[in-house]
């Protein structure tokens, strides 16, 4: 198991290297000069402009800037913010660092049991009214955009019923609507896949054999069916978490949540390259970590994967 985990860890390195290269290139070659934006009304002050370019390392060749960026990144130093002159990037994002992954993790924790349960029920009630109703709900959950659902939920649950706050981030109640809105499309997607996988598993010979032996249906479904559905579902969970992380950008903007997603939008418009690059790297790391955790769970759920990986 240790060798399997080590191989999975080594597999993360190309992803992180590619993320560093792409984020650096994207932020350095987009139109607009951050120093000019920082100067504002003092745009004609040549000495101040030269001082700022030297302070931020923008007066050096791009290759030197990249090497300097990578060396600082290895020490956990993301540099200085352009939007807040002289303020380290870590200081800008430290309060928001845990909010976005927390929202995504909570949405995934809500979506997984709901999605799998709905998918299994639909598979067991195939071609019935219950199956049709669940499929219609799933299609609606995947088709309606988050911002449209957000407007409806705010009007209904916040303004009319007063069950939850409209926006902000001062208590756990403020996370209810954002988490639910993030979880709805994820749960719908998981349910569709769980239904498909379960229908395929229920047609296998070992399931028919278990039923022929007189095992109770719940044992057949949960012990023989669900276990063989978990591996492909785990694969999807890793991908879904990446979508939930990026989905927080929209949700945080709608509900005025001071997370990494909202800061990313602000830094992009302000040409704050260091903050943008730091958030992209953090999102990549979150995604890589959850996929590493999924890979480890593969080996626990199905030992055959560990053996095939070793070969």
PyMOL commands that set and color helices and strands:
alter all, ss='L'
color gray80, all
select helices_A, chain A and resi 2-28+34-42+46-56+62-74+89-124+129-143+146-160+174-202+205-212+217-254+260-269+273-301+303-310
alter helices_A, ss='H'
color red, helices_A
deselect
rebuild
show_as cartoon
